[in-house]
Amino acid sequence: MMIQVSPEQEDVIRRAIETDLILDAEDVIEAGVETIRQRLADQPVRRKPADAAQWSKEFHAWVESHSRTTPLLSDDAISRESIYGTLGLQMAILTDTNILVRRLQPHHPHYWTASRAVDVLRSREETLVVTSAAS
């Protein structure tokens, strides 16, 4: 194999030999190969992307490799109170002004969604807050 080097690369190699950084041009190849070895070792294994059928097969195999007897968490275990403690009970919900404005516009397409969202939060006795920019 023949490797061509640019004049700049040749100058760097010559200076490295003159300063005893390397013994000869063969050391350049060895250093380069060692650098590539390290990069390959540090790099995660990349496989050729699977087609949809192969990906699905591997995904289902992965799913099946997990135990089906693992107990699920209860509703209480994943509740806000269980996760945040008393902080969860005191957490306020920032309400975008657009939501409040939509509640005032019964003919707007988002009226029912915005109204329902606010109603659900209020039924949970959540603290809703609105901020405004000072003019």
ChimeraX attribute file (.defattr): number of C-alpha atoms within 10 A of each C-alpha:
attribute: neighborCount
match mode: 1-to-1
recipient: residues
	/A:1	3
	/A:2	4
	/A:3	5
	/A:4	8
	/A:5	10
	/A:6	8
	/A:7	9
	/A:8	9
	/A:9	11
	/A:10	13
	/A:11	12
	/A:12	12
	/A:13	20
	/A:14	15
	/A:15	13
	/A:16	16
	/A:17	16
	/A:18	12
	/A:19	10
	/A:20	10
	/A:21	11
	/A:22	16
	/A:23	13
	/A:24	14
	/A:25	13
	/A:26	10
	/A:27	14
	/A:28	15
	/A:29	12
	/A:30	11
	/A:31	12
	/A:32	11
	/A:33	12
	/A:34	12
	/A:35	12
	/A:36	12
	/A:37	12
	/A:38	10
	/A:39	11
	/A:40	11
	/A:41	10
	/A:42	9
	/A:43	9
	/A:44	8
	/A:45	8
	/A:46	6
	/A:47	6
	/A:48	6
	/A:49	8
	/A:50	11
	/A:51	8
	/A:52	9
	/A:53	9
	/A:54	11
	/A:55	12
	/A:56	12
	/A:57	12
	/A:58	13
	/A:59	12
	/A:60	11
	/A:61	11
	/A:62	10
	/A:63	11
	/A:64	10
	/A:65	9
	/A:66	9
	/A:67	8
	/A:68	9
	/A:69	6
	/A:70	7
	/A:71	7
	/A:72	8
	/A:73	8
	/A:74	8
	/A:75	9
	/A:76	10
	/A:77	11
	/A:78	11
	/A:79	12
	/A:80	15
	/A:81	14
	/A:82	12
	/A:83	12
	/A:84	13
	/A:85	11
	/A:86	11
	/A:87	11
	/A:88	13
	/A:89	13
	/A:90	12
	/A:91	13
	/A:92	13
	/A:93	12
	/A:94	11
	/A:95	14
	/A:96	13
	/A:97	12
	/A:98	10
	/A:99	16
	/A:100	15
	/A:101	12
	/A:102	18
	/A:103	18
	/A:104	12
	/A:105	12
	/A:106	11
	/A:107	10
	/A:108	11
	/A:109	10
	/A:110	15
	/A:111	17
	/A:112	15
	/A:113	13
	/A:114	17
	/A:115	16
	/A:116	13
	/A:117	12
	/A:118	18
	/A:119	12
	/A:120	11
	/A:121	13
	/A:122	12
	/A:123	9
	/A:124	9
	/A:125	10
	/A:126	15
	/A:127	14
	/A:128	14
	/A:129	11
	/A:130	11
	/A:131	9
	/A:132	7
	/A:133	4
	/A:134	4
	/A:135	3
